[in-house]
Amino acid sequence: MENYCAAIDLGTNTARLLIAERLPGGIVPVLVEREIVRLGGGFNEEFGLSTEAQLRALACLARFSETVRGFGVNKVRASATSAVRDAVNGRMFVEKVFQETGIHLVVIDGEEEARLTLTGVLSALDSEPKTLVVLDIGGGSSEFSVSSGGMPAFIKSMPIGVVRLTEGFDTADKMYERVNSVLNHLGDDLATAGIAFSEEAELVGTAGTATTLAAIKLEMVEYDYRAVNNFTINRVDIGVIFERLSLLSPPDRLSIKGLEKGREDLIIAGLIIITSVMDKFGFTRLKVSDFGLLEGLALSEY
């Protein structure tokens, strides 16, 4: 259909597909599919993406490609992020994806990822604060951006993500140590840029950890992005959820309504990043956005 657009976000943990209708005021989702492919699972600095992870991603992208063709969409904006850009075999994987699925993956850097994410988040916010801080927690990296009046004033891609932390550190204490080290550098960079946060600044979280928090708080059996978008959760409630999940083994966490299978071992790392950011910079609540990089990709096709 001529007024439809498509976007694919191949992340370190999750692959997502969006088919959306273009309207004068933006886009309206027609179909959203996602699959946890764990492309960064088993990542090795010497060899890059594992064979098993590549096969999972290729199978998923082949299905996405069929879906896009079924909607008659001719052009797809598809991106790959941290896992592919850091892998020594990333370019070979991109070529393999094109050969087997026809999807042209564009590997974007952390700054471009943050800019597109900001575009997506802004398109669905119910209100825009004077200072907006967006935290996008991915599998391999996390992007932190600050904007004012819809324009980015600061962008930082941080080498901490839920897959990277979970597979790289065997205890929560070690994860905290790594996260706090990275956030200390972030704090220095913000100070150098002359950025300080007042009480008016609003923190918005996007991607899997943030949306999972909302889904758990709402006790969702069936995920509904409309209920998640702009849902606000305070630091105290996040702490309660964090403690509840920490006391359970990964398999037992799946009994918690709102926790998607495939995130049961990763959610702790994600919560460590969120709570550490909130505590370091004084945020007492988190607004959740289901929109982010995927929607930013779709909007960039205008």
C-alpha positions as a Markdown table, in Angstrom:
| # | Residue | x | y | z |
|---|---|---|---|---|
| 1 | Met | 0.0 | 0.0 | 0.0 |
| 2 | Glu | 1.4 | 3.4 | -1.0 |
| 3 | Asn | 0.9 | 5.1 | 2.3 |
| 4 | Tyr | 2.5 | 2.3 | 4.3 |
| 5 | Cys | 6.1 | 2.3 | 5.5 |
| 6 | Ala | 8.2 | -0.4 | 7.1 |
| 7 | Ala | 11.1 | -0.5 | 9.5 |
| 8 | Ile | 13.3 | -3.2 | 11.0 |
| 9 | Asp | 15.4 | -2.8 | 14.1 |
| 10 | Leu | 17.9 | -5.7 | 14.6 |
| 11 | Gly | 19.2 | -5.2 | 18.1 |
| 12 | Thr | 21.6 | -7.2 | 20.2 |
| 13 | Asn | 18.8 | -9.0 | 21.9 |
| 14 | Thr | 15.5 | -8.3 | 20.0 |
| 15 | Ala | 14.5 | -8.0 | 16.4 |
| 16 | Arg | 11.5 | -5.9 | 15.7 |
| 17 | Leu | 9.4 | -5.1 | 12.6 |
| 18 | Leu | 7.0 | -2.2 | 12.2 |
| 19 | Ile | 4.5 | -1.7 | 9.4 |
| 20 | Ala | 2.9 | 1.7 | 9.8 |
| 21 | Glu | 0.5 | 4.0 | 8.0 |
| 22 | Arg | 1.9 | 7.4 | 7.1 |
| 23 | Leu | -0.4 | 10.3 | 8.1 |
| 24 | Pro | 0.2 | 14.0 | 8.1 |
| 25 | Gly | 0.8 | 14.0 | 11.8 |
| 26 | Gly | 3.2 | 11.1 | 11.9 |
| 27 | Ile | 2.7 | 7.3 | 11.7 |
| 28 | Val | 0.2 | 4.9 | 13.1 |
| 29 | Pro | 1.3 | 1.3 | 13.7 |
| 30 | Val | -0.5 | -1.3 | 11.6 |
| 31 | Leu | 1.6 | -4.3 | 12.6 |
| 32 | Val | 4.4 | -4.7 | 15.1 |
| 33 | Glu | 6.2 | -8.0 | 15.5 |
| 34 | Arg | 9.2 | -8.8 | 17.7 |
| 35 | Glu | 11.3 | -11.8 | 18.4 |
| 36 | Ile | 14.1 | -12.3 | 20.9 |
| 37 | Val | 16.9 | -13.6 | 18.7 |
| 38 | Arg | 19.8 | -12.8 | 21.1 |
| 39 | Leu | 22.1 | -11.9 | 18.2 |
| 40 | Gly | 24.8 | -10.9 | 20.8 |
| 41 | Gly | 24.5 | -14.2 | 22.6 |
| 42 | Gly | 27.9 | -16.0 | 22.6 |
| 43 | Phe | 29.6 | -12.9 | 21.2 |
| 44 | Asn | 33.3 | -13.2 | 21.1 |
| 45 | Glu | 35.8 | -10.4 | 20.4 |
| 46 | Glu | 38.0 | -12.7 | 18.3 |
| 47 | Phe | 35.3 | -14.3 | 16.2 |
| 48 | Gly | 32.3 | -11.9 | 16.6 |
| 49 | Leu | 28.7 | -13.1 | 16.1 |
| 50 | Ser | 28.3 | -16.8 | 16.9 |
| 51 | Thr | 27.0 | -19.1 | 14.1 |
| 52 | Glu | 23.9 | -20.0 | 16.2 |
| 53 | Ala | 23.0 | -16.4 | 16.8 |
| 54 | Gln | 23.3 | -15.6 | 13.1 |
| 55 | Leu | 21.0 | -18.5 | 12.2 |
| 56 | Arg | 18.4 | -17.3 | 14.7 |
| 57 | Ala | 18.6 | -13.7 | 13.3 |
| 58 | Leu | 18.5 | -14.9 | 9.7 |
| 59 | Ala | 15.4 | -17.1 | 10.2 |
| 60 | Cys | 13.6 | -14.2 | 11.9 |
| 61 | Leu | 14.6 | -11.7 | 9.2 |
| 62 | Ala | 13.4 | -14.0 | 6.5 |
| 63 | Arg | 10.0 | -14.1 | 8.2 |
| 64 | Phe | 10.0 | -10.3 | 8.5 |
| 65 | Ser | 10.8 | -10.0 | 4.8 |
| 66 | Glu | 7.8 | -12.2 | 3.8 |
| 67 | Thr | 5.6 | -10.1 | 6.0 |
| 68 | Val | 6.8 | -6.8 | 4.4 |
| 69 | Arg | 6.1 | -8.2 | 0.9 |
| 70 | Gly | 2.7 | -9.4 | 2.0 |
| 71 | Phe | 1.8 | -5.7 | 2.8 |
| 72 | Gly | 3.1 | -4.6 | -0.5 |
| 73 | Val | 5.7 | -2.3 | 1.0 |
| 74 | Asn | 8.6 | -1.7 | -1.4 |
| 75 | Lys | 11.1 | 0.1 | 0.8 |
| 76 | Val | 12.2 | -0.9 | 4.2 |
| 77 | Arg | 14.5 | 1.1 | 6.5 |
| 78 | Ala | 16.5 | -1.6 | 8.4 |
| 79 | Ser | 19.2 | -1.0 | 11.0 |
| 80 | Ala | 21.7 | -3.1 | 12.9 |
| 81 | Thr | 23.2 | -1.8 | 16.1 |
| 82 | Ser | 25.7 | -2.7 | 18.8 |
| 83 | Ala | 26.3 | -6.4 | 18.2 |
| 84 | Val | 26.8 | -6.1 | 14.4 |
| 85 | Arg | 28.9 | -2.9 | 14.6 |
| 86 | Asp | 31.2 | -4.4 | 17.2 |
| 87 | Ala | 31.6 | -7.8 | 15.4 |
| 88 | Val | 34.7 | -8.6 | 13.3 |
| 89 | Asn | 32.3 | -10.6 | 11.1 |
| 90 | Gly | 29.6 | -7.9 | 11.1 |
| 91 | Arg | 30.1 | -7.0 | 7.4 |
| 92 | Met | 29.9 | -10.6 | 6.4 |
| 93 | Phe | 26.7 | -11.0 | 8.3 |
| 94 | Val | 25.1 | -8.0 | 6.7 |
| 95 | Glu | 26.0 | -9.4 | 3.2 |
| 96 | Lys | 24.5 | -12.8 | 4.2 |
| 97 | Val | 21.3 | -11.1 | 5.4 |
| 98 | Phe | 20.9 | -9.3 | 2.0 |
| 99 | Gln | 21.6 | -12.5 | 0.0 |
| 100 | Glu | 19.2 | -14.6 | 2.0 |
| 101 | Thr | 16.4 | -12.2 | 2.8 |
| 102 | Gly | 16.7 | -9.2 | 0.5 |
| 103 | Ile | 16.9 | -6.9 | 3.5 |
| 104 | His | 19.6 | -4.2 | 3.3 |
| 105 | Leu | 20.8 | -3.7 | 6.9 |
| 106 | Val | 22.5 | -0.4 | 7.6 |
| 107 | Val | 24.8 | -0.6 | 10.6 |
| 108 | Ile | 24.4 | 2.7 | 12.5 |
| 109 | Asp | 26.6 | 4.1 | 15.2 |
| 110 | Gly | 25.6 | 5.0 | 18.7 |
| 111 | Glu | 25.1 | 8.6 | 18.0 |
| 112 | Glu | 22.8 | 8.0 | 15.0 |
| 113 | Glu | 20.9 | 5.4 | 17.1 |
| 114 | Ala | 20.3 | 7.9 | 19.8 |
| 115 | Arg | 19.1 | 10.6 | 17.3 |
| 116 | Leu | 16.6 | 8.2 | 15.7 |
| 117 | Thr | 15.4 | 7.0 | 19.1 |
| 118 | Leu | 14.8 | 10.5 | 20.2 |
| 119 | Thr | 12.7 | 11.1 | 17.0 |
| 120 | Gly | 10.7 | 8.1 | 17.7 |
| 121 | Val | 10.1 | 8.9 | 21.4 |
| 122 | Leu | 9.1 | 12.5 | 20.7 |
| 123 | Ser | 6.5 | 11.3 | 18.2 |
| 124 | Ala | 4.5 | 9.6 | 20.9 |
| 125 | Leu | 5.0 | 11.6 | 24.1 |
| 126 | Asp | 1.9 | 13.0 | 25.6 |
| 127 | Ser | 3.8 | 16.2 | 26.6 |
| 128 | Glu | 7.3 | 17.5 | 26.0 |
| 129 | Pro | 9.1 | 18.8 | 29.0 |
| 130 | Lys | 11.6 | 21.7 | 28.9 |
| 131 | Thr | 14.4 | 19.2 | 29.3 |
| 132 | Leu | 13.9 | 15.6 | 28.1 |
| 133 | Val | 16.3 | 12.8 | 29.0 |
| 134 | Val | 16.0 | 9.6 | 27.0 |
| 135 | Leu | 17.6 | 6.4 | 28.2 |
| 136 | Asp | 17.6 | 3.6 | 25.6 |
| 137 | Ile | 18.8 | 0.3 | 27.1 |
| 138 | Gly | 19.9 | -2.1 | 24.5 |
| 139 | Gly | 21.5 | -5.5 | 24.5 |
| 140 | Gly | 25.1 | -4.3 | 23.8 |
| 141 | Ser | 25.0 | -0.6 | 24.5 |
| 142 | Ser | 22.8 | 2.0 | 26.1 |
| 143 | Glu | 22.1 | 5.5 | 24.6 |
| 144 | Phe | 21.7 | 8.5 | 26.8 |
| 145 | Ser | 20.4 | 11.7 | 25.2 |
| 146 | Val | 19.3 | 15.1 | 26.4 |
| 147 | Ser | 17.1 | 17.4 | 24.3 |
| 148 | Ser | 15.4 | 20.7 | 24.6 |
| 149 | Gly | 12.6 | 21.9 | 22.3 |
| 150 | Gly | 12.9 | 18.7 | 20.3 |
| 151 | Met | 16.6 | 19.3 | 19.5 |
| 152 | Pro | 19.3 | 17.1 | 20.9 |
| 153 | Ala | 21.7 | 18.9 | 23.2 |
| 154 | Phe | 23.8 | 15.9 | 24.3 |
| 155 | Ile | 24.2 | 12.3 | 23.0 |
| 156 | Lys | 26.3 | 9.6 | 24.5 |
| 157 | Ser | 26.4 | 5.9 | 23.6 |
| 158 | Met | 27.6 | 3.8 | 26.6 |
| 159 | Pro | 29.2 | 0.4 | 26.3 |
| 160 | Ile | 26.7 | -1.2 | 28.8 |
| 161 | Gly | 23.8 | -3.4 | 27.7 |
| 162 | Val | 21.8 | -6.2 | 29.2 |
| 163 | Val | 23.4 | -9.0 | 27.1 |
| 164 | Arg | 26.9 | -7.6 | 27.5 |
| 165 | Leu | 26.5 | -7.2 | 31.3 |
| 166 | Thr | 24.7 | -10.5 | 31.9 |
| 167 | Glu | 27.2 | -12.6 | 29.9 |
| 168 | Gly | 30.2 | -10.6 | 31.0 |
| 169 | Phe | 29.7 | -10.5 | 34.8 |
| 170 | Asp | 28.6 | -13.3 | 37.0 |
| 171 | Thr | 27.3 | -11.3 | 40.0 |
| 172 | Ala | 25.0 | -8.2 | 40.4 |
| 173 | Asp | 27.8 | -6.5 | 42.4 |
| 174 | Lys | 30.2 | -6.7 | 39.5 |
| 175 | Met | 27.5 | -5.4 | 37.2 |
| 176 | Tyr | 26.9 | -2.4 | 39.5 |
| 177 | Glu | 30.7 | -1.8 | 39.6 |
| 178 | Arg | 30.8 | -1.7 | 35.8 |
| 179 | Val | 27.7 | 0.4 | 35.4 |
| 180 | Asn | 28.8 | 3.0 | 38.0 |
| 181 | Ser | 32.2 | 3.3 | 36.3 |
| 182 | Val | 30.5 | 4.1 | 33.0 |
| 183 | Leu | 28.1 | 6.5 | 34.6 |
| 184 | Asn | 30.9 | 8.4 | 36.3 |
| 185 | His | 32.3 | 9.1 | 32.9 |
| 186 | Leu | 28.9 | 10.1 | 31.7 |
| 187 | Gly | 28.6 | 12.5 | 34.6 |
| 188 | Asp | 32.0 | 14.1 | 33.7 |
| 189 | Asp | 30.9 | 14.5 | 30.1 |
| 190 | Leu | 27.6 | 16.1 | 31.1 |
| 191 | Ala | 29.5 | 18.5 | 33.4 |
| 192 | Thr | 31.9 | 19.4 | 30.6 |
| 193 | Ala | 28.9 | 20.1 | 28.3 |
| 194 | Gly | 27.5 | 22.4 | 31.0 |
| 195 | Ile | 24.4 | 20.2 | 31.5 |
| 196 | Ala | 22.7 | 19.8 | 34.9 |
| 197 | Phe | 19.2 | 18.5 | 35.6 |
| 198 | Ser | 16.6 | 20.5 | 37.5 |
| 199 | Glu | 13.4 | 19.0 | 38.9 |
| 200 | Glu | 11.7 | 19.9 | 35.7 |
| 201 | Ala | 13.8 | 17.5 | 33.7 |
| 202 | Glu | 11.9 | 14.3 | 32.7 |
| 203 | Leu | 13.5 | 10.9 | 32.3 |
| 204 | Val | 12.0 | 8.7 | 29.6 |
| 205 | Gly | 13.0 | 5.0 | 29.2 |
| 206 | Thr | 12.6 | 3.1 | 26.0 |
| 207 | Ala | 13.3 | -0.4 | 24.8 |
| 208 | Gly | 12.8 | -3.8 | 26.5 |
| 209 | Thr | 13.8 | -3.1 | 30.1 |
| 210 | Ala | 11.6 | 0.0 | 30.4 |
| 211 | Thr | 8.6 | -1.5 | 28.6 |
| 212 | Thr | 8.9 | -4.7 | 30.7 |
| 213 | Leu | 8.8 | -2.6 | 33.9 |
| 214 | Ala | 5.5 | -1.0 | 32.8 |
| 215 | Ala | 4.1 | -4.4 | 31.7 |
| 216 | Ile | 5.0 | -5.9 | 35.1 |
| 217 | Lys | 3.5 | -3.0 | 37.0 |
| 218 | Leu | 0.3 | -3.2 | 34.9 |
| 219 | Glu | 0.3 | -7.0 | 35.3 |
| 220 | Met | -0.1 | -7.4 | 31.6 |
| 221 | Val | -1.0 | -10.8 | 30.2 |
| 222 | Glu | -1.2 | -9.5 | 26.6 |
| 223 | Tyr | 1.2 | -6.7 | 25.8 |
| 224 | Asp | -0.5 | -3.5 | 24.7 |
| 225 | Tyr | 1.8 | -0.7 | 23.5 |
| 226 | Arg | -1.0 | 1.9 | 23.9 |
| 227 | Ala | -1.1 | 1.3 | 27.7 |
| 228 | Val | 2.6 | 1.2 | 28.0 |
| 229 | Asn | 3.3 | 4.5 | 26.1 |
| 230 | Asn | 3.6 | 7.4 | 28.6 |
| 231 | Phe | 3.0 | 5.1 | 31.6 |
| 232 | Thr | 4.9 | 6.5 | 34.6 |
| 233 | Ile | 6.5 | 4.5 | 37.3 |
| 234 | Asn | 8.2 | 5.9 | 40.4 |
| 235 | Arg | 11.6 | 4.9 | 41.8 |
| 236 | Val | 10.1 | 3.2 | 44.8 |
| 237 | Asp | 7.9 | 0.9 | 42.7 |
| 238 | Ile | 10.9 | 0.1 | 40.5 |
| 239 | Gly | 12.8 | -0.9 | 43.6 |
| 240 | Val | 10.0 | -3.2 | 44.7 |
| 241 | Ile | 9.9 | -4.9 | 41.4 |
| 242 | Phe | 13.7 | -5.2 | 41.3 |
| 243 | Glu | 13.8 | -6.9 | 44.8 |
| 244 | Arg | 10.9 | -9.2 | 43.8 |
| 245 | Leu | 12.7 | -10.4 | 40.7 |
| 246 | Ser | 16.1 | -10.6 | 42.4 |
| 247 | Leu | 14.7 | -13.2 | 44.9 |
| 248 | Leu | 13.6 | -15.5 | 42.0 |
| 249 | Ser | 15.6 | -17.7 | 39.7 |
| 250 | Pro | 15.4 | -16.8 | 36.0 |
| 251 | Pro | 12.9 | -19.6 | 35.2 |
| 252 | Asp | 10.8 | -18.7 | 38.2 |
| 253 | Arg | 10.7 | -15.0 | 37.1 |
| 254 | Leu | 8.5 | -16.1 | 34.1 |
| 255 | Ser | 5.6 | -16.5 | 36.6 |
| 256 | Ile | 5.6 | -12.7 | 36.9 |
| 257 | Lys | 2.9 | -11.2 | 34.7 |
| 258 | Gly | 4.4 | -8.9 | 32.1 |
| 259 | Leu | 7.8 | -10.5 | 31.9 |
| 260 | Glu | 8.4 | -11.8 | 28.4 |
| 261 | Lys | 10.2 | -15.1 | 27.9 |
| 262 | Gly | 13.7 | -14.5 | 26.8 |
| 263 | Arg | 14.2 | -11.6 | 29.2 |
| 264 | Glu | 14.2 | -13.6 | 32.4 |
| 265 | Asp | 18.0 | -13.6 | 32.8 |
| 266 | Leu | 18.5 | -10.1 | 31.3 |
| 267 | Ile | 16.0 | -8.1 | 33.4 |
| 268 | Ile | 18.3 | -7.8 | 36.4 |
| 269 | Ala | 21.1 | -6.1 | 34.3 |
| 270 | Gly | 18.5 | -3.8 | 32.8 |
| 271 | Leu | 17.2 | -2.8 | 36.2 |
| 272 | Ile | 20.7 | -2.2 | 37.4 |
| 273 | Ile | 21.2 | 0.3 | 34.6 |
| 274 | Ile | 17.9 | 2.1 | 35.1 |
| 275 | Thr | 18.1 | 2.4 | 38.9 |
| 276 | Ser | 21.8 | 3.5 | 38.7 |
| 277 | Val | 20.9 | 6.2 | 36.2 |
| 278 | Met | 18.0 | 7.4 | 38.3 |
| 279 | Asp | 19.9 | 7.5 | 41.5 |
| 280 | Lys | 23.0 | 9.2 | 40.1 |
| 281 | Phe | 21.1 | 12.0 | 38.4 |
| 282 | Gly | 18.3 | 12.4 | 40.9 |
| 283 | Phe | 15.3 | 11.2 | 38.9 |
| 284 | Thr | 12.4 | 9.9 | 41.1 |
| 285 | Arg | 10.2 | 8.6 | 38.3 |
| 286 | Leu | 10.5 | 7.1 | 34.9 |
| 287 | Lys | 8.1 | 7.7 | 32.0 |
| 288 | Val | 8.0 | 4.7 | 29.6 |
| 289 | Ser | 7.9 | 5.0 | 25.8 |
| 290 | Asp | 7.1 | 2.0 | 23.6 |
| 291 | Phe | 8.2 | 4.2 | 20.7 |
| 292 | Gly | 11.9 | 4.5 | 20.0 |
| 293 | Leu | 14.5 | 3.5 | 17.4 |
| 294 | Leu | 12.0 | 1.5 | 15.3 |
| 295 | Glu | 9.6 | 4.4 | 14.9 |
| 296 | Gly | 12.4 | 6.8 | 14.4 |
| 297 | Leu | 13.6 | 4.6 | 11.5 |
| 298 | Ala | 10.1 | 4.6 | 10.0 |
| 299 | Leu | 9.7 | 8.4 | 10.4 |
| 300 | Ser | 13.1 | 9.0 | 8.7 |
| 301 | Glu | 11.7 | 7.5 | 5.5 |
| 302 | Tyr | 9.4 | 10.6 | 5.0 |
